[in-house]
């Protein structure tokens, strides 16, 4: 003899069974603390990624640099600039002073005293 066929379950009864099974498993295996730890870990990872993205965006604004030339010591007016008298440095693009020398000045003659 065969058992009578079961009718297809409705979505509502399936959801009720699934919720009941989940509640039973939560009570039986004490998954609650694990879920809290998992949720906290997800929040921490999200916060870390946000901080990393914010830091990367701030660094990208400051990483754009421009090479400018500066003196290594005083250079008198009328002197020819020797190779040891100047050196290139990288300055964040937002902080380049007005009138900064962006090309190699070696071999040029000064009109004013520099580096004092």
N, C-alpha and C positions, 0 to 999 in steps of 0.2 A: 504494500500500500504506500502510496506517495503522500507526502505532506502537501497541504494546499499551498499554492503559490502565494508569495507575499506581494502585496500591491507595491508599486513604486512609492518610495517615501517622498513626502513633500519637502521643499527646502526649509520650511519652518520647523518641521520635526527633526530634520537633520541638524539644524543649527542648535536646537535644544539638546540633542544627544551630544553634539560636539562640546557645547558649553559644560554640560554635566560631566563629560569625560575629563575635560580640562580641569574643572574644579576638583574632581576626585584625584587626579594626578598631582595637583598642587598641594592638596592635603597629605596625600600618601608619601610623596617624595620630598616634601618641604622645599619646593623649587622657588618659593617666594624670595628668600634671601639671595638666591642666585640671580633672579630676575632684577632685583634692586641693584646688585653689583654690576650686572650687564648694562643696565640703564645708565648707571653712574659712569661706567667705562666709556659708553658711547658719548655721553656729555663731555667728558674730559677730552676724548679724541677730537670731538667737534671744536671745542675751545682751543685746543692746540693747533688744529689746522687753521682756524680763524687767525690766531696770533701769528702763525707762520706766514699766512697770506698777507697780513697787514705789514709784517716786518719786511717781506720781500718787496712789497709795493713801495715802502718808504726807502728801502735800499736802492731800488731802481731809480728813484728820483735823485738820490745822492750819488749814485754810481756814474752818472753822466759827468765826465770830467773833461777839462780843457787843459792843454799844456801851456803854461806861461813861463816866462824866463825871469829869474831873479838874480840879484848880485850876491856874490859870496863875501864881498867886503866892499869898502868904499872905492869908488872910481871917480877920479877928478874930472872936471870939465875939460873938454878938448882931448882927452886920452882916447886911444883906440882900444876897443873892448877886446881883451885877450880871451882865450878859451877857458882859462882857469878863473876868470873874474865873474862868470855867469854860469848858471846851471838851470836846467828845466825842472819844473815841478808840476805835479798834477793838482788841480784845484777843482772842487765841485763846480759845475757850470753855473749854478745859482749864486756862487760866492766870488766870481771873478771880479776883481776891482776894475773900476772904470779906468781906461788908459793902460791896462796891462799889456805887456809886450808878448805877442803870441807867435812871433817869428824869431828865428835865430839871429841875435844881434851881434854875434862875434864878427870882428873885422870892421864894425861901424865906429864912427867917431862920436863921442858924446858932446852935447851942447851945454849940459848942466851937470852938476855934481850928483852922483848917484850913491845910494847906500849909506847915507849918513843919518 
